């Protein structure tokens, strides 16, 4: 069975974006990039909501860095009720109701990057198996909460934590 994990940067006050959608507070260092390279080698699909898909589809096809080839080669599963088509190489639209069946199919783990609205919905539905949260030592004061509208308690089990060179704390939780 494939697992779905959510990888998300978050501020100390629980925000995934600043008040104007800014992400300039993300702390990307060699430790984080080492995690990224290892993680990208262990997945074969990414799961994206509409907004993150739009940002990624603009950036990755034209990127010229070590991760670009892998990001472009991965299968992209896009959950959206408003998009009618997706054009980024390897992308396809899926309905949230299809994800339980997709998890049962063959393949490696599926990663969610950002996409906090989608991830919150999947957490509520019990479809996320693991959360990999990167807590950045910054308080934004206002912005978009990492998790919204879950509706009821979701108990998680802490699996691991480590501090990256930048001071970011990577914590892993399983449902």
N, C-alpha and C positions, 0 to 999 in steps of 0.2 A: 504494500500500500504506500502510495506517495503521501508525503506530509506537506502541509502548507505552513510556511513560517513567514512572519512579518518582521522586517528589518526597518527600524524607524529611529531617526534622530529626534531627541526631545530636549527642551530646555528644563532647567531645574523646577520651573513652575508648571510643567506638564504641557507645554505648547509645542506643536509641530511646525508652526509658522509664526512669524511676527504679524503685527496688525495689518500690514499691507502685503502679506504673503512672502515677506523676505526670508531668505535662508542664509544670509551672509554670516550668521553666527555659528554655522556648522564648522566643527573643528576636524579638518581632514589632515591626518599625519601619516607617517610611514606605517605605524601599527594598524591604523584603520585600513589603509590600502592593502596591507598584508592579509587582513581579514577578507576584504573584498575579493582579492585574487583567489584565495582558497575557496571561498564560498561560491564564486562563479564557476569553479571547476566541479562543483558537486550538485549543480542544478541543471535542469534542461528546459525549464519554463519560468517565466515571470508572469505574475498576475497584477494587472494594473486597472485602476479606475480611469474614468474619462480624462480628468485634469492631468494626472501624472502621465498618462499615455500621450496626451497632446504635447507636454513639455519634452518627454523623452523622444517622441517621433520627430521633433524639430531638431534636437541636439545630436542624438547618437548616429544617425546615418551620415552625418558630416564630420563627426569627431575623428580626431587623429591621435588617439592615445592607446595605451596598452589594453584598456577594457573595451574599446569600441568594437573590435572584431567579435568578441564574445557576446556583447550585448546585442549586436545586430544578428548574430547567428541563433540566439535563443528563440524558442517559441514564445510569443507574446499572447497571453489570454487577456482580452480586454472586456471588462464588465461595464456596460453603459446602456442606459435606457434612451439616450438621445442620439448617439452616433449611429449612422446608417452604414458606414463602411470604415475600414481601417486600411491604411496603405503602407505602413512601415513593414518592411520585409519580415515574414514569419508571424505576422499578427493575424488574429482572428477574434471576432466578437463572440462572446459566450454569455449565457444567462446565468445569474447567480444560482439558479436551481440546478444547473448542470455540474456544478463544482464537486458535489459529493460523488457523482459518478466518475468525474475526471480523476479524483483522488484515488479511486479504486482501480484505475487503469494502470498500464505499465509505465515505467519511467522513473526518473529521479524526483527529488523534492522540488516544490514550486515555491518561489520567493515572491513576496509582496514588498516592493520598495515604496516607502511613503504611502500614498493612497489611503490616508487615514479615514476618510469617509467609508470607503469600501471595506477596509480592514475592521472598522467598528461594526459594520453590518455582519461581516463574517464571524467576528468574535461572538456577537449576539446569537448567531445561528450554530455556534459550536464547530465551525469549519476551520478554525486556526488551531494548529497543533503546538506552535511555539512562537514566542515573541522574543526578538533580539533587539533590545532597547539600548540606544546609545545616549546616555544622559550627559549633556554638555553643561559645564559649570557656568551657566549664564541664566539670569532671570530676565525674561522679556517683558513681563508686566501686562501684556495684552497680545492677543493673537488667536490662532485656531487651536483649540484643545486637541491633544493627541487622540483621545478616545471620547466619543460622543454617542448619546442616545442608545446605549447598550440596554438600558431598561431594568436590568437586575444584576445582582452580584455574579461575577465570574471569578471563581477561585483558581489561582495559579500556583504552580510549584516552582520555587526558585531552584535553578539547576547550576548556575555558574555566574560569577562576576569577575571582572578584571579591569584594572585601570590602564588606559592607553597612555602613551607618552604625552599627549596633549592635555591630560586630566579628565578626558571623557571616560565615563564608567560604562562598560559594556556589560549588560545584565541579560541573562537568558532565563526565560520562564516557560514552563510547559503547562498546557491546560489539562 
